[in-house]
């Protein structure tokens, strides 16, 4: 019998990754391509949909190159960051940048330009906000759309005819379908979905924030054909997309997901080898922690649980029929990079690395040596140094993007040992922030027994162990 394969594409903040998988989920090969990023102003992050699609095509072609008969590849699925893409009536890029360059037509998820607009939305206390923990984040799409209308009206708002999440852009490029994913709409756009009231756009919300054009246009610009993740999109790959990706026309394309939710879906049902108790835990007792540039804490429940400062509950955003509550940290891996790279000893440590060494692993090793030298527990190395980790605001559970970070206990020490201790204090701060989120979820009715870590930071043993120690929860990778 002919082997069957599937392609998975993950578009992160800094790179696109593709994987080729067998029908039973075994990974055959992967490929990665970095993405361009434009930072025109502080807290402004922009990308190019052309660059994203070209990079996607490149990695997909690479992973399928070893499959001689492309008919063996039965489907492709996409996940991506919840970044905002703007297109004109001809479905070409429209600028979101103050530079006016149409190439920069994506407002990246981590872009914080819409702080004022988010504050205005939250001051309204509209019922829609109940499903985002009581406050709408400036990382969500309504405040960003407001900013585009108010600041780039001529170059963007007047010309744009379609706004979509990056995951939906990828399925559009693949199939030509303008359908939207329930995952993106309920989590980032204020789309309402519940078992009691069904699914709908709330006219009064969009009118109250000054975007009545979207209502009068019957929401054609932001999506009327809504599918649940995994449903077929369009008629599969178009001829053009198939040629660009190195696949066969009409190959099935699945409705997309946000990257964190895709990671959560893959983690929440994982098999915990050799542990009958953990394997017996129901899905609602498992917390996927997707830790990369940022971190997302993805709890699910069988009924809607409203947790102040935590996004959701979102029906069928991650697991069909379940509500998702999403906590998170706006900067996690990015915060660690910042603390490491701005320390005076960074150049010394970086230059001493061997070609096969990873800097954080070297710091972990240095901390072990320092602990042994001082004859104290590794965690106690930071007894005089403490970090408040909200260098890029607090996403959950305080839901305050204006908060700033702090390091308490700084000295004149510029040594490599001090760099390692500063890094450790930041790891610990992120773990305590996760504990803060877990406590909020618990107070809201969730019952978390097991954390399942995935993403780039899950490869860091110190990060994972510290999370287990600080939260007191069973933790698996």
Phi, psi and omega in degrees: 000141183292135176294148180240139182230160175224150180248133177241134180238128180238114179258107179267193182290319185247353183203163173250135178234139175234148177225145173254128186234148173282171183293340177260015171091007178279132181280128181270312181197164179223164175211151183224145176218132181285158181246151175283149177220134178245126177242090186282334179216162174303134180071007174258124178230123184230147176227175183245125179293330176297313180297320179297314182291318178298320179292322177298313179299321182297313183287326178294315178303322182293315185286336181266359186299333181274356179264105185293319180260101185291348174295342178288342180270110191265347182190161177220142179228152183234142161229159182200169175295157181275062179264154187262122181254135178244130179229152178270188183296336177269007179066031175256160183298143173235133185300145169243009189257148173296341178289339182082003181280121181295339179301325180268086185243017177236126168272112186292150183311321187275003178291129184246030182292336190263034182298315181295318181294319178297320179297321179294319177299314184292332179293340181283337182052040180293147179305334178302330183292342180300330181273006175234033177077013179098341179224137176273130181285147174293350176276351180275171191279324180305312178295328178291322176296319176301316180299317180298319180294322186276334188244335178227051185299309185289316186278340184234297192300317181293329185269329186290139176239346181220130171238133182209156172292151181303321177301322179288328175299321182293318178290329174297312180297327182283325189240342187083357181274136177266021177296157179240154178272133174307323181303310182291315187293315182287330185275327190235354187239358181080014176292136185263131179213122177207159179293331183281317190248359180078202186241133182191158168273138180268105183305317186296329179295308183294324177293322183290336181260011174083019179244047182295340178302324181294325179289312183295337178270011180057031176064021179299330183285335185239001169122126176237338179261101188251127181240156175272149182307135179096340176295152178295141176255131177053218177254026184086195183298135171287166178300316181297312181296321180300318179294319181293326183268349183078029181238188184257138178304145180074008170301136185298139177238127182273146171303138192279176175220158167294147187301318180296322181289325175295318176296321178295318179298319180289334184269324193293332181257016185295152176272125178266102187303130172072016181227090182302324181296310181294324178294333182278349183294133177293160183303326184291347179262005181251138180240102171293132176242108184264104191245111178217234175305313170244181176229138178238134181248109196249091178267149177234159179210158180277345175229162183287122178244122182263115183245116180305131178082358179243130182295143180110186007282139181247118181286128174058025178285331182234304179247124183306131177084353178251154174267139179253133170247125188242108169268174179179168175237124184294333177223120178233280174302323179295324178293316178301316178300318181297312182297319180292311189284343178263359178282143181302333183270001184303313182299320179299314182290318180297316184291339180273355182292141169280160186300332183265001185266147176251131191304315181295327176294322177295318177297321176300317179295319179296325178293321176299315180296320180292322177297315179295320181296321183269355179057043175226161177299145182303317182298334183281354178299338183258022185300337180246011180224125185227146183235134165260118197273008186274056180292341180234037182082171178249118178281314182213147354265007180280336177053051182227101182289348182276348180297150181234164183273172181204144169238125182245126180111020181289146176231189177274007182292121181248015190280165175297327178295321178292325174300314181299319181290322177297319176297315179299317180299326179287319174302315180297320180297319178296323178293319177292328175295319175298318177300319178301317179292316179298320178296322178293318178298319180296317179296333180275358176116356177281157181230083186274123177248327188227131171257133178243112184267136174215169185100178187302319182288344178291349176276353181264108186297323180295316178302314183293315181295321180296321177297320178295316182295316187285320183276336184071016180261149169304135184226131177227158183249000000 
